[in-house]
Amino acid sequence: MSGCWRFFKLRIALLAITEPALAGQPRPRAFLRVGGATLAQHQLGLALALDCQRVICVARGTSPELIALQHAAENAGLQFYISTGSRPLSGLVTAQDELVVVNEGLFVDPASVVPCFDGTTPAVLVQPVEGALTEGFERIDLNRAGAGVMQIPGRLVENLHELPSDCDVPSGLMRIALQSGVAMREIPAPARTAANWRMVHDDTEAHGVEIEWLRARFSQVQGGGTGAAIARHGVLTFGSSLLHAGNASNVLSAAVLVALSISGGLAWFGASLFGFLLVALAGVLVESSRLLRAAERQSLGQLPPAIPRADALGWLVDLALGGLMLASVPRLFGETLLSWLFPPVMLILLMTLVPRVVAGGPVRLAGDRVLIALVLAFAAAFGQVEPVVEIMAVALVIAGMALPLRRQG
């Protein structure tokens, strides 16, 4: 067997990219998009979650999407290989390897799959046959159907030589594994709810799964104040279209910078009212970009960075908010710079500090940049920004003293 020079064991993910999404079209099902990423990229995220070190794609040939998948895998530190059929697999998998096989077109939440595997123990994941056949899963026996994922010993790959060279590799390996005595393990019922475990065949199904996935991911997210609530509604309404357009979070991040730049120009010309309204809009866009970027990271199996981009944009919103406050409060003759800066700076610091150290529902309002920007826009309409800033700062100090402290740990 080629590859015998390798004496250590690998966990290998095997993905199939062969079946067209629609009859007469060359694009495989694996490249249908859900949540801004192809199904193959979602499966790459599953491979990372299962600690695979190598990815093998069974494909009829290369394509721009497959090259993009290769770059994503290699950027994540995985070895990537393309096999044009079942025969070359024996040169890429040794007997001691573990093989994680994922069916083409499967969209699954990695968090639902990982608990189904007990370490290195081989298992074919199954589910009740009712409903599974209509979704496109393969029947195993009278009561069970495959779930589209299995972990098997690498030695079983050799048995593919007994099948036709153009066989469906995942299906063939499942039959070989069951005949070799690999145990079946039923996936828990909660894992099959909503869009957690679905087989996708065409663009219509991909769009439906995407909407379900976004709703399940964001509809239960609570807290965050006015801006976060508006952002959640916007993402649930328009998130699917934004993700399909590509670079959704990047576009919204750029929109934040544009809104803040225009607000600065409005402040320069004394139009603080409209400047505060644009800052409120920027705050909503920041929260929207946070949600969409989280969806994009999950699609690609990426971990969040130490400092999320949305946090950095939030600091810019604070800076713009403080600048607008200063632009709305003329510096009096003889007034020291520190005295002029004190109310806006103190309010911004309290908006950041109080929610971190004090518990209670009303405290969410303290860090609600969108709500505060709207209040200040109303105050700017009447030329009363300075007293409103001072009142809000005093209110936050009182809240920090009166409300219970947040528990640590």
Buried (B, 14 or more C-beta within 10 A) or exposed (E): EEEEEEEEBBBBBBBBBBBEBEEEEEEBBBBBBBBBBBBBBBBBBBBBBBEBBBBBBBBBEEBEBBEBBBEBBEEBEBBBBBBBBBEBBBBBBBBEBBBBBBBBBBBBBBEBBEEBBEEEEBBBBBBEBEEBEEBBBBEBEEEBBBBBBBBBBBBBBBBBEEBEEEBBBBBBBBBBBBEEEBEBBEBEEEBBEBBBBBBBBBBEBBBBBBBBBBBBBBEEBEEBBBBBBBBBBBBBEEBBEBBBEEBBBBBBBEBBEEBBEBBBEBBEEEBBBBBBBBBBBBBBBBBBBBBBBBBBBBBBBBEEEEEBBBEEBBEBBBBBBBBBBBBBBEEEEEEEEEEBBEBBBBBBBBBBBBBEEBEBEEBBBBBBBBBBBBBBBBBBEEEBBBEBBBBBBEBBEEBBEEBEEEEEE
